[in-house]
Each structure stands twice: as structure tokens, then as C-alpha cells.
Amino acid sequence: MIFLLISLQIIDITVHVLSNQIEPLRILANTLIIIWFIQIYKYKSKNISYLVISIYLGLNTLFLILNGLSNSGEPRIFFWISISLTALISTLITNKKD
């Protein structure tokens, strides 16, 4: 599941860079999840993990507040899929910790 989660973050960043829609808040949120698993996850603290997930969701909420629920009138389908999967997988991994 960790590989899937990190891959999803890299795909999300890549899609934004290749489509020339670099969104700093989204890229920061994706990078936070990657760093969490590379550095912080090894400490096995559920509190830190939930904090990281909350910050991730907060950054993406701020993105929505600043940029709206749609992208030039089109719904942000990839956004919702990416955020939902990231939050779900991150929470499952965190709850699986001993």
C-alpha cells in the first residue's frame, strides 16, 4: 500500500507539471506525504501520522478555497480521486501500526 500511496503522489505532481498547471499547495501536500513515508513513518507514531494527514487535507482544502471547486467550469475529478485515495490509504496504514 505504501508503494501505491507514493506512486499516487508522484503521478499527481507529474500530471500538474506536464500540463503546466503547477499548483504549489497541491505539490506541497503531495511532497509532505512522500516525506512522511520516507522519514517520519519509521517512528511509528500514530499522532504524527494523523497530524500529517490533517495537514495534507488542510492544504488541499486551502487550495479549494483559493481556486474553487471546479477547474474552468469542469469538476476536479482527478483531485477528488487523488485526495480520497490518499486520505483512505494513509489512514489505513496509520491504523495498521502497532
C-alpha positions as CSV (number, residue, x, y, z in Angstrom):
1,M,0.0,0.0,0.0
2,I,2.9,2.4,0.7
3,F,4.1,2.0,-2.9
4,L,0.7,2.8,-4.2
5,L,0.4,5.8,-2.0
6,I,3.8,7.2,-3.0
7,S,3.1,6.4,-6.7
8,L,-0.2,8.4,-6.5
9,Q,1.7,11.4,-5.1
10,I,4.3,11.3,-7.8
11,I,1.7,10.8,-10.5
12,D,-0.3,13.8,-9.2
13,I,2.8,16.0,-9.2
14,T,3.8,14.8,-12.7
15,V,0.3,15.5,-14.1
16,H,0.4,19.0,-12.9
17,V,3.9,19.7,-14.1
18,L,3.3,18.2,-17.6
19,S,0.0,20.0,-18.0
20,N,1.7,23.3,-17.0
21,Q,-0.7,23.7,-14.1
22,I,1.8,23.9,-11.3
23,E,-0.2,24.3,-8.1
24,P,2.2,24.9,-5.2
25,L,-0.3,23.9,-2.4
26,R,-1.1,20.6,-4.1
27,I,2.5,19.8,-4.8
28,L,3.5,20.8,-1.2
29,A,0.7,18.4,0.1
30,N,1.9,15.6,-2.1
31,T,5.5,16.1,-1.1
32,L,4.5,16.1,2.6
33,I,3.0,12.6,2.1
34,I,6.2,11.4,0.4
35,I,8.5,12.8,3.1
36,W,6.2,11.3,5.8
37,F,6.8,7.8,4.5
38,I,10.5,8.3,3.8
39,Q,11.4,10.0,7.1
40,I,8.6,10.2,9.7
41,Y,6.8,6.9,9.2
42,K,9.7,4.9,10.7
43,Y,9.0,6.5,14.1
44,K,5.6,4.7,14.2
45,S,3.8,7.5,15.9
46,K,0.1,7.5,15.2
47,N,-0.2,11.0,16.4
48,I,2.4,12.3,14.0
49,S,0.8,10.3,11.2
50,Y,-2.7,11.8,11.9
51,L,-1.1,15.2,12.0
52,V,0.5,14.7,8.6
53,I,-2.8,13.5,7.1
54,S,-4.6,16.5,8.7
55,I,-2.1,19.0,7.2
56,Y,-2.4,17.2,3.8
57,L,-6.2,17.6,3.9
58,G,-5.8,21.2,5.2
59,L,-3.5,22.2,2.4
60,N,-5.9,20.7,-0.2
61,T,-8.9,22.5,1.5
62,L,-7.0,25.8,1.3
63,F,-6.3,25.0,-2.4
64,L,-10.1,24.6,-2.9
65,I,-10.9,27.8,-1.0
66,L,-8.4,29.8,-3.2
67,N,-9.2,28.1,-6.5
68,G,-12.7,26.9,-6.4
69,L,-14.4,23.5,-6.7
70,S,-14.1,23.4,-10.5
71,N,-11.3,23.9,-13.0
72,S,-12.6,26.4,-15.6
73,G,-16.1,25.0,-15.1
74,E,-15.0,21.4,-15.2
75,P,-15.3,19.3,-12.0
76,R,-11.9,18.4,-10.4
77,I,-12.4,14.7,-10.8
78,F,-8.8,13.7,-10.5
79,F,-8.4,16.0,-7.5
80,W,-11.2,14.2,-5.6
81,I,-10.0,10.7,-6.6
82,S,-6.4,11.6,-5.6
83,I,-7.4,13.2,-2.2
84,S,-9.8,10.4,-1.3
85,L,-7.4,7.6,-2.1
86,T,-4.5,9.4,-0.3
87,A,-6.6,10.0,2.8
88,L,-8.0,6.5,2.8
89,I,-4.7,4.7,2.2
90,S,-2.8,6.9,4.7
91,T,-5.4,6.3,7.4
92,L,-5.4,2.5,6.8
93,I,-1.6,2.4,7.0
94,T,-1.7,4.5,10.2
95,N,-4.3,2.4,11.8
96,K,-2.3,-0.7,11.0
97,K,0.6,0.5,13.1
98,D,1.3,-1.3,16.3
